[in-house]
Amino acid sequence: MIENERCERALQTKEPEEASRALVLDLAKEGRKKADLYALLENVVARLRASHAPENQEDAVLNVMDALTGWCHPDARLIPDESSLSSSGS
């Protein structure tokens, strides 16, 4: 799955959380649904835990998951709802 490779590249950057946030926004613009993005991130976290990856990578993904679901400060939210995705392209 190409998204997994893109996630891995984002996590290898100097700022894994910022790169992962940007990736989620890019994937949403490409038409991915919030639920699919969340599932992708869940799989990434599982792989990180299984491989004993650096804690900062797991933290970055968990923070992006929180931002995707709205479990964060309002200014940090990603993709507030599905309707905003469909109306933004009009």
PyMOL Python script that loads the backbone (N, CA, C, O; Angstrom):
from pymol import cmd

cmd.read_pdbstr("""\
ATOM      1  N   MET A   1       0.841  -1.174   0.000  1.00  0.00           N
ATOM      2  CA  MET A   1       0.000   0.000   0.000  1.00  0.00           C
ATOM      3  C   MET A   1       0.891   1.244   0.000  1.00  0.00           C
ATOM      4  O   MET A   1       1.762   1.393   0.857  1.00  0.00           O
ATOM      5  N   ILE A   2       0.672   2.101  -0.934  1.00  0.00           N
ATOM      6  CA  ILE A   2       1.513   3.286  -1.104  1.00  0.00           C
ATOM      7  C   ILE A   2       1.376   4.250   0.073  1.00  0.00           C
ATOM      8  O   ILE A   2       2.341   4.932   0.419  1.00  0.00           O
ATOM      9  N   GLU A   3       0.188   4.320   0.700  1.00  0.00           N
ATOM     10  CA  GLU A   3       0.009   5.208   1.849  1.00  0.00           C
ATOM     11  C   GLU A   3       0.944   4.820   2.991  1.00  0.00           C
ATOM     12  O   GLU A   3       1.477   5.685   3.685  1.00  0.00           O
ATOM     13  N   ASN A   4       1.141   3.519   3.181  1.00  0.00           N
ATOM     14  CA  ASN A   4       2.048   3.071   4.236  1.00  0.00           C
ATOM     15  C   ASN A   4       3.464   3.573   3.981  1.00  0.00           C
ATOM     16  O   ASN A   4       4.148   4.002   4.911  1.00  0.00           O
ATOM     17  N   GLU A   5       3.905   3.523   2.739  1.00  0.00           N
ATOM     18  CA  GLU A   5       5.236   4.015   2.398  1.00  0.00           C
ATOM     19  C   GLU A   5       5.335   5.517   2.646  1.00  0.00           C
ATOM     20  O   GLU A   5       6.353   6.007   3.133  1.00  0.00           O
ATOM     21  N   ARG A   6       4.283   6.234   2.312  1.00  0.00           N
ATOM     22  CA  ARG A   6       4.271   7.677   2.538  1.00  0.00           C
ATOM     23  C   ARG A   6       4.309   7.986   4.034  1.00  0.00           C
ATOM     24  O   ARG A   6       4.973   8.933   4.456  1.00  0.00           O
ATOM     25  N   CYS A   7       3.603   7.196   4.827  1.00  0.00           N
ATOM     26  CA  CYS A   7       3.632   7.369   6.288  1.00  0.00           C
ATOM     27  C   CYS A   7       5.039   7.133   6.827  1.00  0.00           C
ATOM     28  O   CYS A   7       5.535   7.891   7.660  1.00  0.00           O
ATOM     29  N   GLU A   8       5.667   6.082   6.345  1.00  0.00           N
ATOM     30  CA  GLU A   8       7.029   5.773   6.803  1.00  0.00           C
ATOM     31  C   GLU A   8       7.988   6.909   6.480  1.00  0.00           C
ATOM     32  O   GLU A   8       8.816   7.285   7.310  1.00  0.00           O
ATOM     33  N   ARG A   9       7.873   7.455   5.272  1.00  0.00           N
ATOM     34  CA  ARG A   9       8.741   8.587   4.895  1.00  0.00           C
ATOM     35  C   ARG A   9       8.484   9.789   5.795  1.00  0.00           C
ATOM     36  O   ARG A   9       9.426  10.463   6.212  1.00  0.00           O
ATOM     37  N   ALA A  10       7.215  10.062   6.096  1.00  0.00           N
ATOM     38  CA  ALA A  10       6.885  11.195   6.963  1.00  0.00           C
ATOM     39  C   ALA A  10       7.488  11.007   8.347  1.00  0.00           C
ATOM     40  O   ALA A  10       7.976  11.964   8.949  1.00  0.00           O
ATOM     41  N   LEU A  11       7.457   9.788   8.849  1.00  0.00           N
ATOM     42  CA  LEU A  11       7.970   9.524  10.192  1.00  0.00           C
ATOM     43  C   LEU A  11       9.490   9.586  10.264  1.00  0.00           C
ATOM     44  O   LEU A  11      10.050   9.742  11.349  1.00  0.00           O
ATOM     45  N   GLN A  12      10.152   9.469   9.142  1.00  0.00           N
ATOM     46  CA  GLN A  12      11.610   9.518   9.115  1.00  0.00           C
ATOM     47  C   GLN A  12      12.146  10.940   9.018  1.00  0.00           C
ATOM     48  O   GLN A  12      13.359  11.146   9.054  1.00  0.00           O
ATOM     49  N   THR A  13      11.260  11.921   8.897  1.00  0.00           N
ATOM     50  CA  THR A  13      11.702  13.307   8.777  1.00  0.00           C
ATOM     51  C   THR A  13      12.120  13.864  10.134  1.00  0.00           C
ATOM     52  O   THR A  13      11.923  13.234  11.173  1.00  0.00           O
ATOM     53  N   LYS A  14      12.695  15.046  10.096  1.00  0.00           N
ATOM     54  CA  LYS A  14      13.131  15.717  11.320  1.00  0.00           C
ATOM     55  C   LYS A  14      11.934  16.102  12.202  1.00  0.00           C
ATOM     56  O   LYS A  14      12.051  16.145  13.427  1.00  0.00           O
ATOM     57  N   GLU A  15      10.803  16.378  11.583  1.00  0.00           N
ATOM     58  CA  GLU A  15       9.562  16.754  12.281  1.00  0.00           C
ATOM     59  C   GLU A  15       8.460  15.767  11.900  1.00  0.00           C
ATOM     60  O   GLU A  15       7.612  16.091  11.069  1.00  0.00           O
ATOM     61  N   PRO A  16       8.453  14.563  12.492  1.00  0.00           N
ATOM     62  CA  PRO A  16       7.504  13.530  12.069  1.00  0.00           C
ATOM     63  C   PRO A  16       6.036  13.906  12.260  1.00  0.00           C
ATOM     64  O   PRO A  16       5.192  13.506  11.459  1.00  0.00           O
ATOM     65  N   GLU A  17       5.720  14.661  13.298  1.00  0.00           N
ATOM     66  CA  GLU A  17       4.313  15.026  13.503  1.00  0.00           C
ATOM     67  C   GLU A  17       3.836  15.999  12.431  1.00  0.00           C
ATOM     68  O   GLU A  17       2.754  15.825  11.869  1.00  0.00           O
ATOM     69  N   GLU A  18       4.629  17.009  12.149  1.00  0.00           N
ATOM     70  CA  GLU A  18       4.247  17.973  11.118  1.00  0.00           C
ATOM     71  C   GLU A  18       4.147  17.306   9.749  1.00  0.00           C
ATOM     72  O   GLU A  18       3.227  17.588   8.981  1.00  0.00           O
ATOM     73  N   ALA A  19       5.086  16.431   9.449  1.00  0.00           N
ATOM     74  CA  ALA A  19       5.056  15.727   8.168  1.00  0.00           C
ATOM     75  C   ALA A  19       3.844  14.801   8.085  1.00  0.00           C
ATOM     76  O   ALA A  19       3.241  14.666   7.020  1.00  0.00           O
ATOM     77  N   SER A  20       3.490  14.171   9.184  1.00  0.00           N
ATOM     78  CA  SER A  20       2.328  13.278   9.199  1.00  0.00           C
ATOM     79  C   SER A  20       1.030  14.068   9.074  1.00  0.00           C
ATOM     80  O   SER A  20       0.100  13.633   8.395  1.00  0.00           O
ATOM     81  N   ARG A  21       0.966  15.213   9.719  1.00  0.00           N
ATOM     82  CA  ARG A  21      -0.230  16.072   9.576  1.00  0.00           C
ATOM     83  C   ARG A  21      -0.392  16.495   8.116  1.00  0.00           C
ATOM     84  O   ARG A  21      -1.493  16.447   7.568  1.00  0.00           O
ATOM     85  N   ALA A  22       0.704  16.905   7.495  1.00  0.00           N
ATOM     86  CA  ALA A  22       0.648  17.323   6.091  1.00  0.00           C
ATOM     87  C   ALA A  22       0.225  16.151   5.203  1.00  0.00           C
ATOM     88  O   ALA A  22      -0.546  16.329   4.260  1.00  0.00           O
ATOM     89  N   LEU A  23       0.725  14.969   5.505  1.00  0.00           N
ATOM     90  CA  LEU A  23       0.352  13.795   4.721  1.00  0.00           C
ATOM     91  C   LEU A  23      -1.136  13.503   4.842  1.00  0.00           C
ATOM     92  O   LEU A  23      -1.788  13.213   3.839  1.00  0.00           O
ATOM     93  N   VAL A  24      -1.682  13.573   6.045  1.00  0.00           N
ATOM     94  CA  VAL A  24      -3.118  13.327   6.238  1.00  0.00           C
ATOM     95  C   VAL A  24      -3.935  14.335   5.432  1.00  0.00           C
ATOM     96  O   VAL A  24      -4.922  13.966   4.795  1.00  0.00           O
ATOM     97  N   LEU A  25      -3.535  15.587   5.457  1.00  0.00           N
ATOM     98  CA  LEU A  25      -4.244  16.600   4.671  1.00  0.00           C
ATOM     99  C   LEU A  25      -4.142  16.314   3.176  1.00  0.00           C
ATOM    100  O   LEU A  25      -5.119  16.475   2.445  1.00  0.00           O
ATOM    101  N   ASP A  26      -2.969  15.893   2.719  1.00  0.00           N
ATOM    102  CA  ASP A  26      -2.803  15.543   1.305  1.00  0.00           C
ATOM    103  C   ASP A  26      -3.693  14.366   0.923  1.00  0.00           C
ATOM    104  O   ASP A  26      -4.342  14.384  -0.123  1.00  0.00           O
ATOM    105  N   LEU A  27      -3.722  13.347   1.769  1.00  0.00           N
ATOM    106  CA  LEU A  27      -4.545  12.170   1.482  1.00  0.00           C
ATOM    107  C   LEU A  27      -6.028  12.529   1.468  1.00  0.00           C
ATOM    108  O   LEU A  27      -6.790  11.994   0.663  1.00  0.00           O
ATOM    109  N   ALA A  28      -6.438  13.433   2.358  1.00  0.00           N
ATOM    110  CA  ALA A  28      -7.831  13.884   2.361  1.00  0.00           C
ATOM    111  C   ALA A  28      -8.158  14.620   1.063  1.00  0.00           C
ATOM    112  O   ALA A  28      -9.230  14.434   0.489  1.00  0.00           O
ATOM    113  N   LYS A  29      -7.230  15.452   0.610  1.00  0.00           N
ATOM    114  CA  LYS A  29      -7.437  16.168  -0.653  1.00  0.00           C
ATOM    115  C   LYS A  29      -7.506  15.207  -1.831  1.00  0.00           C
ATOM    116  O   LYS A  29      -8.146  15.494  -2.842  1.00  0.00           O
ATOM    117  N   GLU A  30      -6.838  14.059  -1.691  1.00  0.00           N
ATOM    118  CA  GLU A  30      -6.869  13.036  -2.741  1.00  0.00           C
ATOM    119  C   GLU A  30      -8.146  12.206  -2.681  1.00  0.00           C
ATOM    120  O   GLU A  30      -8.355  11.324  -3.515  1.00  0.00           O
ATOM    121  N   GLY A  31      -9.002  12.486  -1.694  1.00  0.00           N
ATOM    122  CA  GLY A  31     -10.290  11.817  -1.617  1.00  0.00           C
ATOM    123  C   GLY A  31     -10.441  10.773  -0.535  1.00  0.00           C
ATOM    124  O   GLY A  31     -11.480  10.116  -0.462  1.00  0.00           O
ATOM    125  N   ARG A  32      -9.435  10.599   0.309  1.00  0.00           N
ATOM    126  CA  ARG A  32      -9.560   9.610   1.392  1.00  0.00           C
ATOM    127  C   ARG A  32     -10.517  10.125   2.451  1.00  0.00           C
ATOM    128  O   ARG A  32     -10.509  11.314   2.769  1.00  0.00           O
ATOM    129  N   LYS A  33     -11.328   9.257   2.992  1.00  0.00           N
ATOM    130  CA  LYS A  33     -12.284   9.587   4.053  1.00  0.00           C
ATOM    131  C   LYS A  33     -11.589   9.579   5.408  1.00  0.00           C
ATOM    132  O   LYS A  33     -10.568   8.918   5.597  1.00  0.00           O
ATOM    133  N   LYS A  34     -12.163  10.330   6.350  1.00  0.00           N
ATOM    134  CA  LYS A  34     -11.606  10.394   7.695  1.00  0.00           C
ATOM    135  C   LYS A  34     -11.459   9.008   8.314  1.00  0.00           C
ATOM    136  O   LYS A  34     -10.432   8.701   8.919  1.00  0.00           O
ATOM    137  N   ALA A  35     -12.476   8.180   8.165  1.00  0.00           N
ATOM    138  CA  ALA A  35     -12.430   6.836   8.757  1.00  0.00           C
ATOM    139  C   ALA A  35     -11.288   6.025   8.163  1.00  0.00           C
ATOM    140  O   ALA A  35     -10.621   5.278   8.880  1.00  0.00           O
ATOM    141  N   ASP A  36     -11.059   6.162   6.873  1.00  0.00           N
ATOM    142  CA  ASP A  36      -9.963   5.433   6.219  1.00  0.00           C
ATOM    143  C   ASP A  36      -8.606   5.955   6.686  1.00  0.00           C
ATOM    144  O   ASP A  36      -7.675   5.177   6.894  1.00  0.00           O
ATOM    145  N   LEU A  37      -8.500   7.259   6.849  1.00  0.00           N
ATOM    146  CA  LEU A  37      -7.257   7.850   7.329  1.00  0.00           C
ATOM    147  C   LEU A  37      -6.966   7.397   8.754  1.00  0.00           C
ATOM    148  O   LEU A  37      -5.825   7.087   9.094  1.00  0.00           O
ATOM    149  N   TYR A  38      -8.003   7.361   9.582  1.00  0.00           N
ATOM    150  CA  TYR A  38      -7.823   6.917  10.958  1.00  0.00           C
ATOM    151  C   TYR A  38      -7.381   5.457  10.990  1.00  0.00           C
ATOM    152  O   TYR A  38      -6.493   5.091  11.760  1.00  0.00           O
ATOM    153  N   ALA A  39      -7.996   4.628  10.160  1.00  0.00           N
ATOM    154  CA  ALA A  39      -7.616   3.207  10.103  1.00  0.00           C
ATOM    155  C   ALA A  39      -6.168   3.053   9.646  1.00  0.00           C
ATOM    156  O   ALA A  39      -5.440   2.210  10.168  1.00  0.00           O
ATOM    157  N   LEU A  40      -5.754   3.851   8.688  1.00  0.00           N
ATOM    158  CA  LEU A  40      -4.366   3.823   8.232  1.00  0.00           C
ATOM    159  C   LEU A  40      -3.426   4.158   9.387  1.00  0.00           C
ATOM    160  O   LEU A  40      -2.418   3.480   9.589  1.00  0.00           O
ATOM    161  N   LEU A  41      -3.753   5.194  10.135  1.00  0.00           N
ATOM    162  CA  LEU A  41      -2.909   5.599  11.258  1.00  0.00           C
ATOM    163  C   LEU A  41      -2.898   4.542  12.359  1.00  0.00           C
ATOM    164  O   LEU A  41      -1.869   4.329  13.000  1.00  0.00           O
ATOM    165  N   GLU A  42      -4.032   3.877  12.585  1.00  0.00           N
ATOM    166  CA  GLU A  42      -4.057   2.779  13.561  1.00  0.00           C
ATOM    167  C   GLU A  42      -3.083   1.678  13.161  1.00  0.00           C
ATOM    168  O   GLU A  42      -2.370   1.129  14.002  1.00  0.00           O
ATOM    169  N   ASN A  43      -3.061   1.364  11.877  1.00  0.00           N
ATOM    170  CA  ASN A  43      -2.137   0.337  11.383  1.00  0.00           C
ATOM    171  C   ASN A  43      -0.689   0.786  11.539  1.00  0.00           C
ATOM    172  O   ASN A  43       0.180  -0.021  11.869  1.00  0.00           O
ATOM    173  N   VAL A  44      -0.431   2.049  11.307  1.00  0.00           N
ATOM    174  CA  VAL A  44       0.928   2.575  11.465  1.00  0.00           C
ATOM    175  C   VAL A  44       1.362   2.446  12.924  1.00  0.00           C
ATOM    176  O   VAL A  44       2.482   2.016  13.199  1.00  0.00           O
ATOM    177  N   VAL A  45       0.487   2.813  13.859  1.00  0.00           N
ATOM    178  CA  VAL A  45       0.822   2.703  15.280  1.00  0.00           C
ATOM    179  C   VAL A  45       1.106   1.243  15.638  1.00  0.00           C
ATOM    180  O   VAL A  45       2.062   0.961  16.360  1.00  0.00           O
ATOM    181  N   ALA A  46       0.301   0.331  15.149  1.00  0.00           N
ATOM    182  CA  ALA A  46       0.518  -1.096  15.445  1.00  0.00           C
ATOM    183  C   ALA A  46       1.883  -1.549  14.928  1.00  0.00           C
ATOM    184  O   ALA A  46       2.602  -2.270  15.619  1.00  0.00           O
ATOM    185  N   ARG A  47       2.239  -1.128  13.716  1.00  0.00           N
ATOM    186  CA  ARG A  47       3.547  -1.489  13.165  1.00  0.00           C
ATOM    187  C   ARG A  47       4.686  -0.873  13.973  1.00  0.00           C
ATOM    188  O   ARG A  47       5.704  -1.521  14.219  1.00  0.00           O
ATOM    189  N   LEU A  48       4.507   0.377  14.382  1.00  0.00           N
ATOM    190  CA  LEU A  48       5.541   1.037  15.178  1.00  0.00           C
ATOM    191  C   LEU A  48       5.749   0.310  16.497  1.00  0.00           C
ATOM    192  O   LEU A  48       6.885   0.107  16.926  1.00  0.00           O
ATOM    193  N   ARG A  49       4.665  -0.079  17.134  1.00  0.00           N
ATOM    194  CA  ARG A  49       4.771  -0.779  18.418  1.00  0.00           C
ATOM    195  C   ARG A  49       5.413  -2.149  18.242  1.00  0.00           C
ATOM    196  O   ARG A  49       6.227  -2.570  19.064  1.00  0.00           O
ATOM    197  N   ALA A  50       5.048  -2.837  17.176  1.00  0.00           N
ATOM    198  CA  ALA A  50       5.601  -4.172  16.929  1.00  0.00           C
ATOM    199  C   ALA A  50       7.093  -4.117  16.629  1.00  0.00           C
ATOM    200  O   ALA A  50       7.836  -5.042  16.958  1.00  0.00           O
ATOM    201  N   SER A  51       7.525  -3.034  16.004  1.00  0.00           N
ATOM    202  CA  SER A  51       8.938  -2.930  15.620  1.00  0.00           C
ATOM    203  C   SER A  51       9.768  -2.172  16.663  1.00  0.00           C
ATOM    204  O   SER A  51      10.964  -1.955  16.467  1.00  0.00           O
ATOM    205  N   HIS A  52       9.143  -1.778  17.753  1.00  0.00           N
ATOM    206  CA  HIS A  52       9.834  -1.025  18.810  1.00  0.00           C
ATOM    207  C   HIS A  52      10.502   0.222  18.240  1.00  0.00           C
ATOM    208  O   HIS A  52      11.656   0.520  18.546  1.00  0.00           O
ATOM    209  N   ALA A  53       9.762   0.937  17.414  1.00  0.00           N
ATOM    210  CA  ALA A  53      10.249   2.167  16.788  1.00  0.00           C
ATOM    211  C   ALA A  53      10.443   3.249  17.852  1.00  0.00           C
ATOM    212  O   ALA A  53       9.936   3.124  18.966  1.00  0.00           O
ATOM    213  N   PRO A  54      11.169   4.299  17.512  1.00  0.00           N
ATOM    214  CA  PRO A  54      11.371   5.390  18.469  1.00  0.00           C
ATOM    215  C   PRO A  54      10.027   5.951  18.962  1.00  0.00           C
ATOM    216  O   PRO A  54       9.071   6.083  18.198  1.00  0.00           O
ATOM    217  N   GLU A  55       9.989   6.269  20.236  1.00  0.00           N
ATOM    218  CA  GLU A  55       8.752   6.740  20.859  1.00  0.00           C
ATOM    219  C   GLU A  55       8.220   8.010  20.206  1.00  0.00           C
ATOM    220  O   GLU A  55       7.008   8.212  20.138  1.00  0.00           O
ATOM    221  N   ASN A  56       9.117   8.866  19.726  1.00  0.00           N
ATOM    222  CA  ASN A  56       8.649  10.113  19.113  1.00  0.00           C
ATOM    223  C   ASN A  56       7.832   9.855  17.852  1.00  0.00           C
ATOM    224  O   ASN A  56       6.960  10.654  17.512  1.00  0.00           O
ATOM    225  N   GLN A  57       8.099   8.755  17.155  1.00  0.00           N
ATOM    226  CA  GLN A  57       7.309   8.430  15.965  1.00  0.00           C
ATOM    227  C   GLN A  57       5.899   8.011  16.357  1.00  0.00           C
ATOM    228  O   GLN A  57       4.923   8.460  15.757  1.00  0.00           O
ATOM    229  N   GLU A  58       5.794   7.149  17.368  1.00  0.00           N
ATOM    230  CA  GLU A  58       4.467   6.734  17.834  1.00  0.00           C
ATOM    231  C   GLU A  58       3.693   7.935  18.369  1.00  0.00           C
ATOM    232  O   GLU A  58       2.510   8.098  18.069  1.00  0.00           O
ATOM    233  N   ASP A  59       4.357   8.774  19.158  1.00  0.00           N
ATOM    234  CA  ASP A  59       3.704   9.973  19.694  1.00  0.00           C
ATOM    235  C   ASP A  59       3.200  10.865  18.565  1.00  0.00           C
ATOM    236  O   ASP A  59       2.102  11.415  18.654  1.00  0.00           O
ATOM    237  N   ALA A  60       3.982  11.011  17.520  1.00  0.00           N
ATOM    238  CA  ALA A  60       3.588  11.848  16.392  1.00  0.00           C
ATOM    239  C   ALA A  60       2.303  11.319  15.758  1.00  0.00           C
ATOM    240  O   ALA A  60       1.385  12.089  15.478  1.00  0.00           O
ATOM    241  N   VAL A  61       2.238  10.021  15.533  1.00  0.00           N
ATOM    242  CA  VAL A  61       1.056   9.433  14.908  1.00  0.00           C
ATOM    243  C   VAL A  61      -0.150   9.550  15.840  1.00  0.00           C
ATOM    244  O   VAL A  61      -1.248   9.875  15.388  1.00  0.00           O
ATOM    245  N   LEU A  62       0.039   9.291  17.120  1.00  0.00           N
ATOM    246  CA  LEU A  62      -1.069   9.405  18.071  1.00  0.00           C
ATOM    247  C   LEU A  62      -1.589  10.842  18.136  1.00  0.00           C
ATOM    248  O   LEU A  62      -2.796  11.059  18.239  1.00  0.00           O
ATOM    249  N   ASN A  63      -0.692  11.814  18.076  1.00  0.00           N
ATOM    250  CA  ASN A  63      -1.120  13.218  18.077  1.00  0.00           C
ATOM    251  C   ASN A  63      -1.909  13.558  16.815  1.00  0.00           C
ATOM    252  O   ASN A  63      -2.878  14.316  16.876  1.00  0.00           O
ATOM    253  N   VAL A  64      -1.507  13.010  15.687  1.00  0.00           N
ATOM    254  CA  VAL A  64      -2.236  13.248  14.442  1.00  0.00           C
ATOM    255  C   VAL A  64      -3.609  12.571  14.508  1.00  0.00           C
ATOM    256  O   VAL A  64      -4.597  13.121  14.021  1.00  0.00           O
ATOM    257  N   MET A  65      -3.671  11.389  15.104  1.00  0.00           N
ATOM    258  CA  MET A  65      -4.956  10.712  15.274  1.00  0.00           C
ATOM    259  C   MET A  65      -5.886  11.564  16.145  1.00  0.00           C
ATOM    260  O   MET A  65      -7.073  11.694  15.847  1.00  0.00           O
ATOM    261  N   ASP A  66      -5.345  12.141  17.218  1.00  0.00           N
ATOM    262  CA  ASP A  66      -6.139  13.024  18.069  1.00  0.00           C
ATOM    263  C   ASP A  66      -6.642  14.232  17.280  1.00  0.00           C
ATOM    264  O   ASP A  66      -7.798  14.632  17.425  1.00  0.00           O
ATOM    265  N   ALA A  67      -5.791  14.805  16.459  1.00  0.00           N
ATOM    266  CA  ALA A  67      -6.180  15.964  15.655  1.00  0.00           C
ATOM    267  C   ALA A  67      -7.240  15.578  14.620  1.00  0.00           C
ATOM    268  O   ALA A  67      -8.114  16.381  14.293  1.00  0.00           O
ATOM    269  N   LEU A  68      -7.163  14.383  14.121  1.00  0.00           N
ATOM    270  CA  LEU A  68      -8.133  13.915  13.127  1.00  0.00           C
ATOM    271  C   LEU A  68      -9.508  13.716  13.751  1.00  0.00           C
ATOM    272  O   LEU A  68     -10.524  13.987  13.112  1.00  0.00           O
ATOM    273  N   THR A  69      -9.548  13.248  14.987  1.00  0.00           N
ATOM    274  CA  THR A  69     -10.820  13.003  15.658  1.00  0.00           C
ATOM    275  C   THR A  69     -11.348  14.226  16.393  1.00  0.00           C
ATOM    276  O   THR A  69     -12.498  14.239  16.832  1.00  0.00           O
ATOM    277  N   GLY A  70     -10.518  15.251  16.530  1.00  0.00           N
ATOM    278  CA  GLY A  70     -10.934  16.449  17.243  1.00  0.00           C
ATOM    279  C   GLY A  70     -10.622  16.404  18.724  1.00  0.00           C
ATOM    280  O   GLY A  70     -11.067  17.272  19.475  1.00  0.00           O
ATOM    281  N   TRP A  71      -9.865  15.407  19.156  1.00  0.00           N
ATOM    282  CA  TRP A  71      -9.493  15.272  20.554  1.00  0.00           C
ATOM    283  C   TRP A  71      -8.230  16.101  20.805  1.00  0.00           C
ATOM    284  O   TRP A  71      -7.179  15.574  21.171  1.00  0.00           O
ATOM    285  N   CYS A  72      -8.367  17.407  20.596  1.00  0.00           N
ATOM    286  CA  CYS A  72      -7.237  18.318  20.699  1.00  0.00           C
ATOM    287  C   CYS A  72      -7.780  19.742  20.771  1.00  0.00           C
ATOM    288  O   CYS A  72      -8.991  19.955  20.731  1.00  0.00           O
ATOM    289  N   HIS A  73      -6.891  20.696  20.877  1.00  0.00           N
ATOM    290  CA  HIS A  73      -7.291  22.101  20.828  1.00  0.00           C
ATOM    291  C   HIS A  73      -7.953  22.369  19.470  1.00  0.00           C
ATOM    292  O   HIS A  73      -7.503  21.839  18.455  1.00  0.00           O
ATOM    293  N   PRO A  74      -9.006  23.178  19.439  1.00  0.00           N
ATOM    294  CA  PRO A  74      -9.694  23.439  18.166  1.00  0.00           C
ATOM    295  C   PRO A  74      -8.782  23.920  17.040  1.00  0.00           C
ATOM    296  O   PRO A  74      -9.027  23.612  15.873  1.00  0.00           O
ATOM    297  N   ASP A  75      -7.739  24.668  17.374  1.00  0.00           N
ATOM    298  CA  ASP A  75      -6.823  25.168  16.350  1.00  0.00           C
ATOM    299  C   ASP A  75      -5.961  24.063  15.739  1.00  0.00           C
ATOM    300  O   ASP A  75      -5.396  24.245  14.660  1.00  0.00           O
ATOM    301  N   ALA A  76      -5.856  22.926  16.414  1.00  0.00           N
ATOM    302  CA  ALA A  76      -5.006  21.839  15.936  1.00  0.00           C
ATOM    303  C   ALA A  76      -5.771  20.785  15.147  1.00  0.00           C
ATOM    304  O   ALA A  76      -5.167  19.843  14.634  1.00  0.00           O
ATOM    305  N   ARG A  77      -7.073  20.925  15.042  1.00  0.00           N
ATOM    306  CA  ARG A  77      -7.894  19.904  14.379  1.00  0.00           C
ATOM    307  C   ARG A  77      -7.558  19.768  12.902  1.00  0.00           C
ATOM    308  O   ARG A  77      -7.229  20.734  12.213  1.00  0.00           O
ATOM    309  N   LEU A  78      -7.658  18.526  12.452  1.00  0.00           N
ATOM    310  CA  LEU A  78      -7.497  18.208  11.033  1.00  0.00           C
ATOM    311  C   LEU A  78      -8.847  17.739  10.493  1.00  0.00           C
ATOM    312  O   LEU A  78      -9.524  16.930  11.128  1.00  0.00           O
ATOM    313  N   ILE A  79      -9.230  18.234   9.349  1.00  0.00           N
ATOM    314  CA  ILE A  79     -10.429  17.784   8.656  1.00  0.00           C
ATOM    315  C   ILE A  79     -11.623  17.749   9.621  1.00  0.00           C
ATOM    316  O   ILE A  79     -12.050  16.666  10.022  1.00  0.00           O
ATOM    317  N   PRO A  80     -12.159  18.896   9.993  1.00  0.00           N
ATOM    318  CA  PRO A  80     -13.212  18.955  10.994  1.00  0.00           C
ATOM    319  C   PRO A  80     -14.393  18.019  10.758  1.00  0.00           C
ATOM    320  O   PRO A  80     -14.878  17.398  11.704  1.00  0.00           O
ATOM    321  N   ASP A  81     -14.860  17.906   9.531  1.00  0.00           N
ATOM    322  CA  ASP A  81     -15.931  16.963   9.235  1.00  0.00           C
ATOM    323  C   ASP A  81     -15.927  16.662   7.754  1.00  0.00           C
ATOM    324  O   ASP A  81     -15.293  17.364   6.966  1.00  0.00           O
ATOM    325  N   GLU A  82     -16.640  15.610   7.378  1.00  0.00           N
ATOM    326  CA  GLU A  82     -16.655  15.170   5.974  1.00  0.00           C
ATOM    327  C   GLU A  82     -17.284  16.227   5.065  1.00  0.00           C
ATOM    328  O   GLU A  82     -16.867  16.361   3.915  1.00  0.00           O
ATOM    329  N   SER A  83     -18.271  16.977   5.545  1.00  0.00           N
ATOM    330  CA  SER A  83     -18.933  17.951   4.690  1.00  0.00           C
ATOM    331  C   SER A  83     -17.988  19.061   4.269  1.00  0.00           C
ATOM    332  O   SER A  83     -18.124  19.604   3.173  1.00  0.00           O
ATOM    333  N   SER A  84     -17.017  19.412   5.135  1.00  0.00           N
ATOM    334  CA  SER A  84     -16.089  20.468   4.755  1.00  0.00           C
ATOM    335  C   SER A  84     -15.165  20.013   3.639  1.00  0.00           C
ATOM    336  O   SER A  84     -14.680  20.837   2.864  1.00  0.00           O
ATOM    337  N   LEU A  85     -14.914  18.714   3.547  1.00  0.00           N
ATOM    338  CA  LEU A  85     -14.092  18.209   2.451  1.00  0.00           C
ATOM    339  C   LEU A  85     -14.820  18.351   1.127  1.00  0.00           C
ATOM    340  O   LEU A  85     -14.229  18.780   0.136  1.00  0.00           O
ATOM    341  N   SER A  86     -16.093  17.996   1.099  1.00  0.00           N
ATOM    342  CA  SER A  86     -16.824  18.043  -0.154  1.00  0.00           C
ATOM    343  C   SER A  86     -17.131  19.473  -0.587  1.00  0.00           C
ATOM    344  O   SER A  86     -17.192  19.747  -1.786  1.00  0.00           O
ATOM    345  N   SER A  87     -17.325  20.386   0.358  1.00  0.00           N
ATOM    346  CA  SER A  87     -17.635  21.756  -0.014  1.00  0.00           C
ATOM    347  C   SER A  87     -16.395  22.562  -0.363  1.00  0.00           C
ATOM    348  O   SER A  87     -16.503  23.595  -1.024  1.00  0.00           O
ATOM    349  N   SER A  88     -15.215  22.113   0.067  1.00  0.00           N
ATOM    350  CA  SER A  88     -14.005  22.895  -0.191  1.00  0.00           C
ATOM    351  C   SER A  88     -13.584  22.848  -1.649  1.00  0.00           C
ATOM    352  O   SER A  88     -12.872  23.741  -2.109  1.00  0.00           O
ATOM    353  N   GLY A  89     -14.001  21.845  -2.375  1.00  0.00           N
ATOM    354  CA  GLY A  89     -13.615  21.735  -3.772  1.00  0.00           C
ATOM    355  C   GLY A  89     -14.571  22.443  -4.702  1.00  0.00           C
ATOM    356  O   GLY A  89     -14.311  22.502  -5.904  1.00  0.00           O
ATOM    357  N   SER A  90     -15.687  22.994  -4.189  1.00  0.00           N
ATOM    358  CA  SER A  90     -16.692  23.630  -5.016  1.00  0.00           C
ATOM    359  C   SER A  90     -16.377  25.067  -5.282  1.00  0.00           C
ATOM    360  O   SER A  90     -17.136  25.748  -5.971  1.00  0.00           O
TER     361      SER A  90
END
""", "prot")
cmd.dss("prot")
cmd.show_as("cartoon", "prot")
cmd.util.cbc("prot")
cmd.orient("prot")
